[in-house]
């Protein structure tokens, strides 16, 4: 799991950067720019898909809804996986679903 965390974090950061530069009026693009990130022993270039931000938000929302004892249990289960870094992500922009489509959250 730890191998994928830098990829996820870089994707979220690229989407946040794109949204800050381009605004959040209208529908979000499926791809919000490209980014480079380490993956194991190489650097890869990939496209930042807004769906990744949506999925990270779902994880962070579930995390935020947990009680402190539940969070401790999750952290214990994730110990050594590197995934705790994903739980520390704080995206600046947020997506919502309207019907089946992603949309920028207003306000």
Buried (B, 14 or more C-beta within 10 A) or exposed (E): EEEEBBBBBBBBBBBBBBBEEEEBEEEBBEBBBEBEBEBEEEEEEBEBBBBBBBBBBEBBEEBEEEEEEEBEEBEEEBEEEBBBBBBEBEBEBBBEEEEEEBBBEEE
